[in-house]
């Protein structure tokens, strides 16, 4: 049980630590616009819309 909790803790910290805050190749407002566009795209993704196989 301790190992599972430790694993969950490490994974949650690594996700937070490596979260994307900037984009290489984009500067200032361009990066903000790109991140907003990516967020909009991500909002359209729904598990029910994905076809497997």
C-alpha positions in Angstrom: 0.0 0.0 0.0 2.8 2.4 0.8 4.4 1.7 -2.5 1.2 2.6 -4.4 0.8 5.8 -2.4 4.4 6.8 -3.1 4.0 6.1 -6.8 0.8 8.2 -7.0 2.6 11.0 -5.1 5.6 10.9 -7.4 3.5 10.9 -10.6 1.4 13.8 -9.4 4.5 15.9 -8.5 6.1 15.1 -11.9 2.9 16.1 -13.7 2.9 19.4 -11.9 6.7 19.9 -12.3 6.7 19.3 -16.0 3.5 21.1 -16.9 3.9 23.2 -20.0 4.1 26.9 -19.2 6.0 28.1 -22.2 6.5 26.9 -25.8 9.8 26.9 -27.5 9.7 28.9 -30.7 6.9 31.1 -29.5 7.4 34.5 -27.8 5.2 36.5 -25.5 1.7 37.0 -26.9 2.2 34.4 -29.6 2.8 31.7 -26.9 -0.3 32.8 -25.1 -2.4 32.6 -28.3 -1.0 29.2 -29.1 -1.8 27.8 -25.7 -5.3 29.3 -25.9 -5.7 27.6 -29.3 -4.5 24.3 -27.9 -6.9 24.6 -24.9 -9.8 25.2 -27.3 -8.8 22.1 -29.4 -8.5 20.0 -26.2 -12.0 21.1 -25.1 -13.4 19.5 -28.3 -11.9 16.1 -27.5 -14.4 13.8 -25.9 -14.0 10.0 -25.3 -17.4 9.4 -26.9 -16.1 11.0 -30.1 -13.0 8.8 -30.5 -13.2 5.7 -32.6 -11.0 2.8 -31.6 -9.9 0.0 -33.8 
